[in-house]
Amino acid sequence: MEIYKRISSGNLIRWSIFYFLPVFVTASEVSLQETVEGFIGGSAVLNCSSEESLITIQHIRVLWRNKYSLNVYEIINGNGSVEEQDQQYKNRVESFPEEYKRGNFSIKLYNLQHTDAGEYSCYIIMKESVLRIVELLIKERPERQLPSEGTNPKPEMIVMFVSILCTGIIFSLSNSATACF
């Protein structure tokens, strides 16, 4: 009875898709689409799109998985789903629903961490399945570059500039005051 409840609730089906999909997917198209670089604390867009023009997004399922096959994000029948999402991605992933009809199922990953580095797989499951692989590289944010000493004005130059400016103002005021008399 317990197994029947699991099957009817869909959990067993989701579990089997989650674990056996990489083995049984016979994708008509597989490609290492690109390498994306991101910085710690920043965000990165992981691109995934179908070459096939989509009129309707019904009956299309998109599964985003990380290098350990953890659930990053799912798109089911045109709706983003975070029900089965792995805890480490909670509130850190966004998709672009307005792009689904164009076959674009890219996601944006926020608050990047070192542990986010690695391969991400995007499985587009439709009549002709597609597998896209995106490599995410995480880098430390470069420290803010301070200008070299040669580009900073020296204090004595500032004093000289202010002195000349004040002298010019005083001279022009004295000329205008004598012109009035």
Phi, psi and chi 1 to 4 in degrees:
 res  aa     phi    psi   chi1   chi2   chi3   chi4
   1 MET       -  -39.9 -171.1   65.0  168.8      -
   2 GLU   -62.3  -41.2 -177.0   66.1   31.8      -
   3 ILE   -64.9  -41.9  -69.3  175.8      -      -
   4 TYR   -59.4  -40.7  176.5   73.8      -      -
   5 LYS   -63.8  -41.6  -74.4 -179.4 -175.7  176.6
   6 ARG   -63.9  -43.7  -75.2 -174.9 -174.3  170.6
   7 ILE   -66.2  -45.9  -69.1  171.7      -      -
   8 SER   -69.1  -28.0   63.3      -      -      -
   9 SER   -77.4  -14.0   71.2      -      -      -
  10 GLY    92.8   -9.1      -      -      -      -
  11 ASN   -63.6  -41.6  -72.7  -23.8      -      -
  12 LEU   -66.4  -38.3 -174.3   59.3      -      -
  13 ILE   -65.3  -45.6  -66.8  169.0      -      -
  14 ARG   -61.4  -41.2  -83.1 -173.8 -125.5  136.5
  15 TRP   -62.9  -44.8 -179.2   85.7      -      -
  16 SER   -67.5  -38.1   63.2      -      -      -
  17 ILE   -64.3  -43.3  -72.7  173.5      -      -
  18 PHE   -60.9  -44.3  175.7   75.1      -      -
  19 TYR   -90.7  -31.7  -75.3  102.0      -      -
  20 PHE  -102.8   -6.7  -64.1  114.1      -      -
  21 LEU   -57.3  -47.2 -178.6   67.4      -      -
  22 PRO   -59.5  -27.0  -23.7   32.8      -      -
  23 VAL   -80.8  -41.6  175.7      -      -      -
  24 PHE   -97.7  -10.2  -66.1  114.8      -      -
  25 VAL   -67.6  127.3  156.5      -      -      -
  26 THR  -112.0   84.4   54.9      -      -      -
  27 ALA   -74.1  138.1      -      -      -      -
  28 SER   -78.0  -17.6   61.4      -      -      -
  29 GLU  -144.6  125.2 -175.0  177.3  -22.4      -
  30 VAL  -130.0  133.1  178.3      -      -      -
  31 SER  -153.9  146.7   66.5      -      -      -
  32 LEU   -84.7   96.8  177.2   57.9      -      -
  33 GLN   -66.5  -47.9 -166.3  169.5    6.5      -
  34 GLU  -170.3  170.5   66.0 -177.7  -61.3      -
  35 THR  -114.8  131.3  -61.0      -      -      -
  36 VAL  -116.3  137.6  175.2      -      -      -
  37 GLU  -108.8  139.4  -69.2 -176.6   -4.6      -
  38 GLY  -139.5  164.8      -      -      -      -
  39 PHE  -114.2  148.8  -64.5  101.6      -      -
  40 ILE   -51.2  129.1  -62.6  -65.9      -      -
  41 GLY    83.9  -12.2      -      -      -      -
  42 GLY   -90.1 -157.6      -      -      -      -
  43 SER  -135.9  161.9   62.2      -      -      -
  44 ALA  -147.8  142.5      -      -      -      -
  45 VAL   -97.5  124.9  173.2      -      -      -
  46 LEU  -101.1  112.9  -53.5  179.6      -      -
  47 ASN   -83.2  141.4  -67.4  -48.7      -      -
  48 CYS  -157.0  119.8  177.2      -      -      -
  49 SER  -145.5  157.8   59.7      -      -      -
  50 SER   -97.9  140.4  169.4      -      -      -
  51 GLU   -72.2  -26.5  -60.0  -64.2  -37.0      -
  52 GLU   -73.8  129.4 -172.9  175.7  -45.7      -
  53 SER   -72.2  133.2   60.0      -      -      -
  54 LEU  -105.6  126.9  -59.4  172.5      -      -
  55 ILE   -90.7  -42.2  -63.2  169.7      -      -
  56 THR  -128.1  147.2  178.4      -      -      -
  57 ILE  -103.5    5.1   52.1  176.7      -      -
  58 GLN   -66.1  147.0  -53.8  -53.7   37.7      -
  59 HIS    67.1   20.0  -50.2  -64.5      -      -
  60 ILE  -112.7  135.0  -67.8  178.2      -      -
  61 ARG  -125.5  131.8 -174.0  174.3 -177.7  129.9
  62 VAL  -121.7  127.1  178.9      -      -      -
  63 LEU  -118.8  120.2  -51.4  174.3      -      -
  64 TRP   -99.6  126.4  -86.3   97.9      -      -
  65 ARG  -131.3  148.6  -59.5  -67.4 -175.1 -103.2
  66 ASN   -92.3 -173.2   73.5   -3.0      -      -
  67 LYS   -61.2  -21.3   60.6 -170.2  170.0 -141.2
  68 TYR  -102.1   16.0  -56.6  112.8      -      -
  69 SER    62.6   22.4  -65.1      -      -      -
  70 LEU   -77.4  145.7  -63.9  178.3      -      -
  71 ASN   -72.7  113.7 -177.2  -22.0      -      -
  72 VAL   -90.3  -46.2  177.6      -      -      -
  73 TYR  -167.9  152.2 -163.5   77.2      -      -
  74 GLU  -134.6  146.8  -69.9 -175.0   -4.7      -
  75 ILE  -123.6  118.0  -58.9  165.4      -      -
  76 ILE  -122.3  118.2  -56.8  167.2      -      -
  77 ASN    50.9   41.4  -63.1  -31.0      -      -
  78 GLY    84.5    6.7      -      -      -      -
  79 ASN  -122.8  132.6  -63.2  -50.8      -      -
  80 GLY   -67.8  142.0      -      -      -      -
  81 SER  -133.4  130.8  173.5      -      -      -
  82 VAL  -119.8   12.5  -66.4      -      -      -
  83 GLU   -57.9  -44.7  -73.8  178.8   31.9      -
  84 GLU  -100.3   10.7  -56.6  -70.8  -35.0      -
  85 GLN   -63.9  138.3 -174.1  178.1   48.2      -
  86 ASP   -65.5  143.9 -170.7   76.8      -      -
  87 GLN   -55.2  -36.5 -169.9   64.0   35.0      -
  88 GLN   -68.2  -11.9   75.2 -177.2   44.1      -
  89 TYR  -106.3    0.1  -65.0  104.5      -      -
  90 LYS   -56.8  131.9  -68.0  -77.5 -174.2 -157.8
  91 ASN    59.3   23.2  -58.6  -44.6      -      -
  92 ARG  -124.9    0.3  -63.8 -179.4   49.4 -138.1
  93 VAL  -124.0  137.2 -178.9      -      -      -
  94 GLU  -133.3  143.5  170.8 -172.3   26.5      -
  95 SER  -116.5 -178.4   66.8      -      -      -
  96 PHE  -125.2   80.2  -51.0   96.8      -      -
  97 PRO   -55.0  -30.9  -22.0   30.5      -      -
  98 GLU   -67.5  -16.1   64.7  -79.6   -1.0      -
  99 GLU   -94.6  -11.7  -66.1  -69.0  -39.9      -
 100 TYR   -56.4  -42.3  -64.7  168.4      -      -
 101 LYS   -65.3  -20.1  -71.9 -174.6  178.3  178.5
 102 ARG   -90.6    1.4  -67.2 -175.4 -165.2   96.5
 103 GLY    84.5   13.7      -      -      -      -
 104 ASN   -99.6  115.3 -178.0   -3.7      -      -
 105 PHE  -118.9   32.9  -57.5  103.4      -      -
 106 SER   -65.2  156.3  -58.5      -      -      -
 107 ILE  -129.1  158.5   59.1  172.7      -      -
 108 LYS  -117.5  126.6 -172.1  170.4 -170.4  176.4
 109 LEU  -106.2  124.0 -176.8   57.4      -      -
 110 TYR  -100.9  166.3  -69.3   94.4      -      -
 111 ASN    48.2   57.3 -169.4   20.1      -      -
 112 LEU   -59.1  142.7  -65.3  174.1      -      -
 113 GLN  -128.5  162.6  -55.2  161.4   12.3      -
 114 HIS   -55.4  -37.0  -78.2  -68.5      -      -
 115 THR   -69.0  -11.4   54.8      -      -      -
 116 ASP   -80.3  -13.4  -67.4  -32.7      -      -
 117 ALA   -64.9  146.0      -      -      -      -
 118 GLY   130.8 -170.6      -      -      -      -
 119 GLU   -82.7  139.7  -82.4 -170.2    5.7      -
 120 TYR  -121.3  135.6  -73.2   78.4      -      -
 121 SER  -110.3  136.8  -59.7      -      -      -
 122 CYS  -119.1  111.7  170.5      -      -      -
 123 TYR   -99.9  118.1  -57.6   97.3      -      -
 124 ILE  -101.8  111.7  -56.3  172.4      -      -
 125 ILE  -104.0  112.6  -56.6  168.8      -      -
 126 MET  -151.1 -160.3   51.5 -170.8 -179.8      -
 127 LYS   -62.1  -35.7   59.2 -176.4  171.5 -179.3
 128 GLU  -116.0   99.5  -64.5  -70.7  -35.6      -
 129 SER   -71.0  150.3  -64.6      -      -      -
 130 VAL  -131.5  139.1  177.6      -      -      -
 131 LEU  -121.6  123.3  168.6   61.8      -      -
 132 ARG  -116.8  140.1  -59.7  -82.1 -169.8 -132.8
 133 ILE  -122.0  129.3  -61.0  171.4      -      -
 134 VAL  -122.2  129.8 -179.9      -      -      -
 135 GLU   -95.4  124.5  177.8   79.5   17.7      -
 136 LEU  -106.8  121.5  176.7   60.5      -      -
 137 LEU  -105.0  134.1  -55.7  176.0      -      -
 138 ILE  -112.0  130.5  -54.9  -66.4      -      -
 139 LYS  -123.5  156.1  -63.7 -177.3  174.6 -174.7
 140 GLU   -69.8  142.6  -68.1  -70.9  -26.5      -
 141 ARG   -67.4  130.0 -160.5  171.6  -78.6  -75.7
 142 PRO   -63.0  140.9   17.7  -23.4      -      -
 143 GLU   -66.3  149.3  -71.0 -172.3   32.7      -
 144 ARG   -64.0  126.8 -160.9  166.7  167.8 -167.9
 145 GLN   -76.9  126.0  -62.2  -74.0  -29.2      -
 146 LEU   -88.2  140.7  -63.9  175.2      -      -
 147 PRO   -62.6  147.8    7.9   -9.8      -      -
 148 SER   -69.0  160.9   66.3      -      -      -
 149 GLU   -61.8  -29.3 -170.7  177.1   25.0      -
 150 GLY   -65.8  -22.6      -      -      -      -
 151 THR   -91.4  -11.7   60.6      -      -      -
 152 ASN   -83.9  133.9  -71.7  -22.6      -      -
 153 PRO   -68.5  140.7   15.3  -19.5      -      -
 154 LYS   -77.1  148.0  -62.4 -171.4 -171.8  -81.9
 155 PRO   -55.7  -38.5  -21.6   28.2      -      -
 156 GLU   -67.0  -28.5   56.7  -90.1   10.9      -
 157 MET   -69.1  -38.4  -66.5  -63.4  -71.6      -
 158 ILE   -65.1  -44.2  -66.2  172.2      -      -
 159 VAL   -61.8  -42.0  170.3      -      -      -
 160 MET   -65.5  -42.7 -176.0  176.5   78.1      -
 161 PHE   -62.6  -45.2  178.4   73.8      -      -
 162 VAL   -64.1  -40.5  170.8      -      -      -
 163 SER   -61.7  -45.9  -61.7      -      -      -
 164 ILE   -63.9  -42.4  -67.5  172.1      -      -
 165 LEU   -61.8  -46.7 -173.6   62.4      -      -
 166 CYS   -64.0  -41.3  -71.3      -      -      -
 167 THR   -61.4  -42.8  -55.3      -      -      -
 168 GLY   -63.2  -41.0      -      -      -      -
 169 ILE   -66.4  -45.7  -68.9  171.1      -      -
 170 ILE   -62.2  -43.6  -67.3  170.2      -      -
 171 PHE   -62.1  -44.3 -178.9   72.9      -      -
 172 SER   -68.5  -34.2   69.4      -      -      -
 173 LEU   -67.6  -40.4  -72.8  174.6      -      -
 174 SER   -68.4  -35.2   65.7      -      -      -
 175 ASN   -67.8  -40.2  -80.9  -16.4      -      -
 176 SER   -72.0  -30.6   63.1      -      -      -
 177 ALA   -72.7  -37.3      -      -      -      -
 178 THR   -75.0  -25.8   55.5      -      -      -
 179 ALA   -71.9  -25.4      -      -      -      -
 180 CYS   -74.9  -25.4  -68.5      -      -      -
 181 PHE   -89.5      -  -65.2  110.5      -      -
